[in-house]
Amino acid sequence: MNADLQTILKELKGLREMLGVANRRLLTIEEAATYIGLSPRTIRNGIGAGAAKPFPVKSVKVGGRRLFRREDLDSYIDGLGSGDGN
């Protein structure tokens, strides 16, 4: 993996811990976006049934809200740059 990418991923992991969501299992769209460094709009655009560019992490619907499992977001981030197409 590229050294610059490793540095960025390490910094992102530290930021996720600082956000205080590292010990929560489910995150809202806004929290998930902040957690992985994206805009909430980017995620919203990718979770619709007819999304042109589907968001690679599946959400769960709880009480009418779309939530993301933190471990799924972590797996997605950890897989970036690994050459598997994610």
VOKELUM-779456 format. One record per residue (C-alpha): residue in three letters; x, z, y. Coordinates in nm, 4 decimals. Layout:
% VOKELUM-779456
+------+----------+----------+----------+
: code :        X :        Z :        Y :
+------+----------+----------+----------+
:  ala :        X :        Z :        Y :
...
+------+----------+----------+----------+
This chain:
% VOKELUM-779456
+------+----------+----------+----------+
: code :        X :        Z :        Y :
+------+----------+----------+----------+
:  met :   0.0000 :   0.0000 :   0.0000 :
:  asn :   0.1200 :  -0.0803 :   0.3490 :
:  ala :   0.2859 :   0.2195 :   0.5214 :
:  asp :   0.0718 :   0.1686 :   0.8347 :
:  leu :  -0.2456 :   0.1738 :   0.6256 :
:  gln :  -0.1307 :   0.4891 :   0.4475 :
:  thr :  -0.0726 :   0.6559 :   0.7836 :
:  ile :  -0.4153 :   0.5522 :   0.9102 :
:  leu :  -0.5880 :   0.6756 :   0.5926 :
:  lys :  -0.4036 :   1.0085 :   0.6135 :
:  glu :  -0.5079 :   1.0508 :   0.9770 :
:  leu :  -0.8666 :   0.9581 :   0.8905 :
:  lys :  -0.8715 :   1.2215 :   0.6158 :
:  gly :  -0.7529 :   1.4831 :   0.8648 :
:  leu :  -1.0208 :   1.3802 :   1.1131 :
:  arg :  -1.2883 :   1.4052 :   0.8444 :
:  glu :  -1.1814 :   1.7623 :   0.7729 :
:  met :  -1.1807 :   1.8469 :   1.1439 :
:  leu :  -1.5370 :   1.7217 :   1.1799 :
:  gly :  -1.6558 :   2.0078 :   0.9638 :
:  val :  -1.8411 :   1.7821 :   0.7237 :
:  ala :  -1.5767 :   1.7975 :   0.4528 :
:  asn :  -1.7683 :   2.0687 :   0.2662 :
:  arg :  -2.1145 :   1.9096 :   0.3032 :
:  arg :  -2.2320 :   1.6889 :   0.0200 :
:  leu :  -2.4813 :   1.4704 :   0.2080 :
:  leu :  -2.4266 :   1.3147 :   0.5497 :
:  thr :  -2.6658 :   1.1414 :   0.7879 :
:  ile :  -2.5955 :   0.7859 :   0.9001 :
:  glu :  -2.4425 :   0.9144 :   1.2233 :
:  glu :  -2.2250 :   1.1696 :   1.0419 :
:  ala :  -2.1187 :   0.9138 :   0.7813 :
:  ala :  -2.0264 :   0.6655 :   1.0541 :
:  thr :  -1.8132 :   0.9213 :   1.2339 :
:  tyr :  -1.6652 :   1.0386 :   0.9041 :
:  ile :  -1.5324 :   0.6946 :   0.8164 :
:  gly :  -1.4745 :   0.5655 :   1.1699 :
:  leu :  -1.7538 :   0.3112 :   1.2055 :
:  ser :  -2.0460 :   0.2633 :   1.4375 :
:  pro :  -2.3815 :   0.3961 :   1.3116 :
:  arg :  -2.5230 :   0.0503 :   1.3909 :
:  thr :  -2.2754 :  -0.1097 :   1.1489 :
:  ile :  -2.4047 :   0.1125 :   0.8701 :
:  arg :  -2.7718 :   0.0660 :   0.9640 :
:  asn :  -2.7289 :  -0.3118 :   0.9675 :
:  gly :  -2.5820 :  -0.2974 :   0.6171 :
:  ile :  -2.8369 :  -0.0764 :   0.4415 :
:  gly :  -3.1455 :  -0.2923 :   0.4831 :
:  ala :  -3.2816 :  -0.4863 :   0.1862 :
:  gly :  -3.2046 :  -0.8206 :   0.3481 :
:  ala :  -2.8697 :  -0.7257 :   0.5008 :
:  ala :  -2.6440 :  -1.0271 :   0.5418 :
:  lys :  -2.3391 :  -0.8065 :   0.4887 :
:  pro :  -2.4431 :  -0.5074 :   0.2738 :
:  phe :  -2.2687 :  -0.1773 :   0.3356 :
:  pro :  -2.0537 :  -0.1063 :   0.0273 :
:  val :  -2.1610 :   0.2584 :  -0.0069 :
:  lys :  -2.5111 :   0.3217 :  -0.1390 :
:  ser :  -2.7323 :   0.5681 :   0.0423 :
:  val :  -2.9912 :   0.8028 :  -0.1031 :
:  lys :  -3.3341 :   0.8609 :   0.0467 :
:  val :  -3.4226 :   1.2275 :   0.0932 :
:  gly :  -3.7398 :   1.3228 :   0.2776 :
:  gly :  -3.7589 :   0.9827 :   0.4440 :
:  arg :  -3.3982 :   0.9995 :   0.5662 :
:  arg :  -3.1071 :   0.7873 :   0.4494 :
:  leu :  -2.8127 :   1.0050 :   0.3518 :
:  phe :  -2.4710 :   0.9312 :   0.2070 :
:  arg :  -2.2870 :   1.1315 :  -0.0543 :
:  arg :  -1.9580 :   1.2471 :   0.0908 :
:  glu :  -1.7754 :   1.1791 :  -0.2358 :
:  asp :  -1.9002 :   0.8169 :  -0.2303 :
:  leu :  -1.7642 :   0.7749 :   0.1228 :
:  asp :  -1.4346 :   0.9331 :   0.0147 :
:  ser :  -1.4096 :   0.6927 :  -0.2803 :
:  tyr :  -1.4772 :   0.3983 :  -0.0521 :
:  ile :  -1.2061 :   0.5092 :   0.1934 :
:  asp :  -0.9586 :   0.5826 :  -0.0857 :
:  gly :  -1.0178 :   0.2357 :  -0.2285 :
:  leu :  -0.9395 :   0.0536 :   0.0967 :
:  gly :  -0.6199 :  -0.1422 :   0.0760 :
:  ser :  -0.5958 :  -0.1110 :  -0.3012 :
:  gly :  -0.6490 :  -0.4845 :  -0.3476 :
:  asp :  -0.9820 :  -0.4498 :  -0.5308 :
:  gly :  -1.1807 :  -0.6342 :  -0.2650 :
:  asn :  -1.3526 :  -0.3323 :  -0.1033 :
+------+----------+----------+----------+
